[in-house]
């Protein structure tokens, strides 16, 4: 039987993500202070608070509309670079599952890929630029490969490991995009806050016991 994810499962996952982002607010802020304008943790906490309200109040009968609404809520809460990128990801994900009230592995793969493509397009970044893409892109590819033959939990675990590996692979590099690129060589050897934020997000989704 095909594994499916219900609307309530999605709402629960969003709540876990929001709680994790609030918990890791200071950690993400400290990473961003070393490379950017230092507001990453604050921005993500504002988005988390908005999405906590959204997830608890919004019906999940149409998950396409649900994700698109979540994207708009994120954008209203934090009209910033990261807010725009996350809003774009959520809305692109929603477009992939219009009218559906439960999701299969194939749906999740399509949503993952859409989020990856949307952030690359909106952020004008690509793998290797030392941005959130360096965690999202390999995670998306790993999930898609694993989901064709394995259980969703296994696919999620492989995606998370790929995100962590992606973060580690670009940590020695110099940031090429955004405010962090202005810092130049000082970004070499530092953890990218966008990658770290995505690892926090994905960990909350695939490892519920850790949040």
N, C-alpha and C positions, 0 to 999 in steps of 0.2 A: 504494500500500500504506500502511496506517495505521502511523504511527510508534508504537513502544512503548518503555517504559522497563522494564528487567528488575530483579529483586530485587538483583542485584549492582550495577547502576547506582545503585540507592537507597542501598545500603550504602556505596558509594564516595562518594556525595554527602554522606552524613552524616559520614564521616571527614574530608572536605574542610572541612565546616562546623566541625567540632570543632577542627581544626587552626587555622582562621582565628580562631575565638573565643579560643583560647589565645594566638595571636599578637597579637591586638588587646586583650588583657586590660587593659593599662595605659591604653590610649587610652579604653576604655569606662569604666574606673574614674575617670579624670580628668573625663570628662563628667558622671558621676553625682555626683562630689564637689561640683560646682558647683550641682547642682539637687536632689539626693536625699541618701541616707545613704552614698553612696560605695562601695557593695558590688556594683555591677552587674558589673564585670569579674570579680571573685572568684566571684560566683554563677554566671556563665556559664561560667567556667573549670571549676568543679566539675561542672557539667552536661556540659561537653565531655568531661572525663575519664571520666565514667560512660558516656557514649554511645560513646566510642571503644572501651571494653571491650565494650559491648553489640553494637556493629556488627560487631566482629571475631569474636564468639562465637555469634551468634544466627542460625539459619536464616531464609531469606527466602521460604520456600515459600508462606506466607500473609502477604501484605503488610499486611492488616488487623491481624492479630495482632502483626506486627512493629512497626508504628507504635504500637499501643496499649502494647506492652511497652516501647517507647522512652519513651513518656510516663510510665509508672510509674517507669522508671529515672531520668528527669529529676527527678521529684517526690521520690524518695528522696534523690537527691544534693543537692538544694537546696530544702528545704521553705520557700520564701520567696515573695514576690509574683511576681517574674519566673519563678521555678521553677514555680509553680502555673500561670501563664499559658502557658508553653511546654508544660508537661505537658498542659494542657487542649487546646491546639492539636494536639499529636501524637495524642492519643487521639481527638479529633473527626475528624482525618484518617483514622485507622485505621478508624473506623466506616463511612467512605464506601467502603472497598475490601475489605471482608471477603471472604476466600476467593480473592482474586486473586493471581496470581504475576507479573503484569506490568501496567503501567499505560498507558492511552492519554491523549491530551490532555484528553479529557472527564473522565477520572478525576482528573487533576491539577487541572483547573479546579474540580471538586467538592470536592477536598481543600483547595484554597486558600480557597474560599468558606467551608468548614466551620471552618477555622482562624480566619479573620477573625471569623465570627459567634461562635465559642466564646470568643475573647479579649474581644470587645466585651461579651458577656454576663457572663463571669466577672470582668472588670475594671471593669464598670460604666462603660465609656467609649465615646465615639462619635467619629467624625471631627471634627476641629477642637478636640479637648480637649488636643492636644499630648501624645500618647502614642504608643506603638508602632503603634497603630491607624492613625495618619496615614501610615505607610509601608505597612502590610499591606493596608489597604482599597483604595487606588488600584492597588496592584500586582496584587491579586486581580482587580479589574475589567479591568485592561489585559491580563492573561494570558488571561482568559476571552474577551475580544473578539478577540485576535490568534490564539488557538489554533483558532478555528473555520475559519480560512482559511489560516493560515500554518504554517510548520514550528515544531517545539517550540523550537528555538534562537532563532528570531525572537520567539516569544511570551515566552520567558524574558528576552530582552534588553529587550523593551518593558515587562515587569513590573518589571525592575530600574530602568529609567529612571523609571517611575512612582513607585517607592519613593523614589528620590533626590529627585524633584520634590516628593513629599509631605513629606519631611523639610525641604526648603528652604522650603516654603510655610508651615510652622508655626514655623519658627525665630524669626521676629519676635514671635510671640504669647506670651501668658502661659499657663503650665500651669494646667489646671483640675482635674486629678484626681491623687490620690495625694500622696505626701510632697512632690513638687515643687511642688504647689499651695500648700504652706505658705510657700514662699519668696517667693511673690507676684511683684512686678514684677521681681525679680532674675532671673527665668527668661526675661524678654523678651530676644530676641537671642541666646539660647544654644541650642545643638543639643540636642534631646531624646535622652537616651541610649538609650531604647527604640527610637526610629526608627533611630538609628545602628546599634544591634545588629542590627536586621532587615536593614539594608542590607549589613552584613558577612555575615550568613547567606545572603542571596539572591545576593550577589556570588560567594560560594564555590560555590554551586550552579550558576549559569549561566555563570560565567567561570572554569572550572577552571584555566586557565593563570595566573590571578592569585593562586592560593593555593599 
